[in-house]
Amino acid sequence: MSTPASFKNLDVRPALARGEQPLGQIRRAVAGLAPDEGLRVLAPFLPSPLIELLRNEGFESRIERGRGADW
């Protein structure tokens, strides 16, 4: 596993708080990554389905606990 040179941040907490599904937003962010970039997704819960979906597409992940309930 190689570590990306830089990360883009995507905070999906506001979308989730509005009752929106952020998968489209996440997909656009992933599609816009350069080969040496990674994506940091900030969520109010552990996004296990997203992690599994992207893993099945060949992406790797690292999970970190944030403040409070954030991941």
GUTIMAR-644527 format. One line per field, with one value per residue (C-alpha): residue in one letter; x, y, z negated. Coordinates in pm, 1 decimal, always signed. Layout:
<atoms>
rest	(a_...)
X	(X_...)
Y	(Y_...)
Z	(Z_...)
</atoms>
This chain:
<atoms>
rest	(m_s_t_p_a_s_f_k_n_l_d_v_r_p_a_l_a_r_g_e_q_p_l_g_q_i_r_r_a_v_a_g_l_a_p_d_e_g_l_r_v_l_a_p_f_l_p_s_p_l_i_e_l_l_r_n_e_g_f_e_s_r_i_e_r_g_r_g_a_d_w)
X	(+0.0_+146.7_+60.7_-80.7_+129.5_-173.0_-535.3_-849.5_-1102.4_-1471.8_-1699.2_-2027.3_-2170.1_-2369.6_-2529.5_-2620.8_-2765.5_-2994.3_-3107.0_-2916.5_-2723.7_-2364.7_-2263.6_-2279.8_-2066.0_-1815.8_-1809.8_-1735.7_-1455.6_-1301.2_-1324.2_-1142.6_-841.5_-498.6_-294.6_-95.0_-398.1_-617.9_-959.7_-1037.2_-1410.7_-1540.9_-1858.3_-2059.1_-2040.1_-1807.2_-1896.2_-1850.7_-2063.9_-1864.8_-1534.8_-1644.0_-1778.7_-1454.7_-1243.2_-1427.3_-1327.6_-958.6_-922.9_-752.7_-863.3_-742.8_-994.6_-936.1_-1161.4_-1227.0_-1369.2_-1681.2_-1872.2_-1687.5_-1484.7)
Y	(+0.0_+333.3_+649.1_+935.6_+1251.3_+1462.0_+1427.6_+1613.6_+1654.1_+1587.3_+1659.0_+1474.6_+1559.6_+1863.3_+1662.6_+1380.9_+1629.8_+1756.1_+1398.5_+1374.8_+1071.5_+1182.7_+893.5_+1107.4_+1373.6_+1108.0_+951.2_+1290.1_+1353.7_+1010.1_+1060.4_+1393.6_+1253.8_+1263.4_+938.9_+1063.5_+1195.0_+1038.9_+1134.0_+1197.1_+1157.7_+1307.4_+1136.2_+1118.6_+737.2_+465.8_+444.2_+66.7_+25.3_+299.3_+143.8_-195.7_-48.0_+134.9_-163.4_-375.9_-115.3_-146.3_+139.4_+103.7_+272.8_+366.6_+430.5_+691.8_+798.6_+1171.9_+1389.2_+1261.7_+1035.3_+1150.2_+916.4)
Z	(+0.0_+97.7_-91.5_+117.9_+135.5_+41.2_-59.8_+36.9_-244.2_-195.4_-490.7_-434.0_-778.0_-655.4_-372.7_-609.4_-860.1_-580.6_-511.8_-183.3_-62.8_+10.6_+237.1_+553.3_+388.7_+280.3_+628.2_+788.7_+538.8_+604.0_+981.0_+947.9_+763.3_+919.9_+905.6_+604.5_+410.3_+148.2_+15.4_-350.5_-414.8_-739.4_-860.2_-1184.9_-1182.5_-1056.0_-683.9_-655.0_-337.8_-163.0_-268.5_-136.7_+188.8_+262.9_+153.2_+410.9_+670.6_+579.9_+331.6_-5.0_-323.6_-665.5_-939.4_-1207.5_-1490.6_-1497.7_-1772.6_-1944.8_-1710.0_-1395.7_-1177.2)
</atoms>
